[in-house]
Amino acid sequence: MQLIVLPGDGIGPEITEATVAVLEAAAQAFQLRLDLQHDVVGLESHRRHGTTVQPALLDRVRAADGLILGPTSTLEYRPGDPGQVGPSKFFRKGLDLFANIRPARTYPGMPARLGQFDLVVVRENTEGFYADRNMEQGNAEILVTPDVVVSMRRITRHCCLRIARAAFELAQRRRKKVTAVHKANVLSVGDGMFLDCCREVARDFPEVTLDEVIVDAMMAHVVRNPARFDVIVTTNMFGDILSDLTAEMSGSLGLGGSLNAGADSAMAQAAHGSAPDIAGQGIANPVSLILSTALLLSWHGRRKGEPRFAEAGAAIEEAVAAAIGAGESTRDLGGGLGTRDAGAAVAARLKRG
Ligand code: NAD
């Protein structure tokens, strides 16, 4: 399996190093042939190459079996500077990685303040309110006068149907329940179409139930009773916000694993950002990127019909749960380990088998 590895900004290099240690342990335990190709993205890439993303990376990732992308400090990038492109948008749009899969669960051995839960947010990744990926050319945020901005949201039937299908296919492998989160009471045309698409796809999955919740009320429902939810499907921005909440509910944003998947490519990327407030201190939780990489291995195994990769992905998830249960975790979870040691604790469990 050939993977491109791009550590990114802030805590990116720290959590990527810990993730690679876990990946190498999994490769050894499951006899996976791994070819890791390291390169740079973000501010380091800008320093070296004059651009935050080298355009040639798109073809390199297309030709590889996947990408591990660390978080990047996009808020620091200068808007309008062609050399300061957001790497997330670049790969999600360029590789059509339409499904952003963000699981969140509680772990034995950790206080479950809101009760036990195990859910997945399936977020549309290529349109919606994200003005940077919404147009064929340019950006969908328009400065009408110095004091007036119009930001356009794009919703298409094609993207709604395919994200709904991704959610139902996932629910079919889980507890067979999909919740569509929307704002069709206000965005009646766009979210109305999104809901119609969810209902249409539901007809192909008679064993899976569909319920519908308005996004603002969802924040109360998911905190009140997260066990009610299995797979949650929603549009881009709602999913981005909701999945940070569910990751934090599971114990920490640092547990937020995330896979960006398309028909032919996939990218492992933590749900969170570059955490500049803790960067360089060796205290960031690497579990987010470790779990993202486990999702990437499982995706690759399913796609290639090679069960060893899916088994390795599942084993990483189990090793993470066991390490957290044993208190071998970073300080955001109440543990005392640094980033490197938290990764090593997971890797050690894989080596022991
Ligand atoms: P953030 O997600 O980086 O951090 C929010 C809070 O969570 C901070 O307190 C941080 O310390 C904590 N946190 C995040 N990841 C953690 C981890 N692995 N372990 C322990 N604690 C963790 O959000 P922010 O501070 O608003 O954004 C920082 C930068 O990241 C900005 O430049 C933003 O644009 C960028 N960003 C990038 C991505 C991405 O690359 N996919 C996503 C979101 C934000």
Residues whose N, C-alpha, C, O or C-beta is under 5 A from the ligand:
A	BS01	NAD	G70 P71 T72 S73 T74 L75 E76 S88 L253 G254 A270 A271 H272 G273 S274 A275 P276 D277 I278 A284 N285 D332
